[in-house]
Amino acid sequence: MSKFIRGFGFAGKGLYYAFRTQVNFRFHCGAALVVVFFGWYFNLNQTEWLWILLSIAIVLFLELINTAIEALVDLISPAYHQKAGIAKDTAAAAVLIAALLAASIGLIIFVPKII
């Protein structure tokens, strides 16, 4: 059981590291707070909340994976290598696609409430 509990500590260290060192992770956390506030303000229904929370989770999840890939690539290949660049760029592209999807979902949900 203590290994299980310690796992939460490691996860917390990972979140702290990402928040402290990754500008994009902090940006997405801030954006998530803004979206949650507007969700509360516009009194979203259960289905709308599901889409919003799922979008937030996917973007933050991919930001964390991107951070892990960047750290691992930097460890394995401290000097520039084309394949290392491809790995890092592809991981960043995954975050970009998720963020664009999240923004699209946000527009679909919030624009009709604003208009």
Secondary structure, 3 states (H helix, E strand, C coil): CHHHHHHHHHHHHHHHHHHHHCHHHHHHHHHHHHHHHHHHHCCCCHHHHHHHHHHHHHHHHHHHHHHHHHHHHHHHCCCCCHHHHHHHHHHHHHHHHHHHHHHHHHHHHHHHHHC
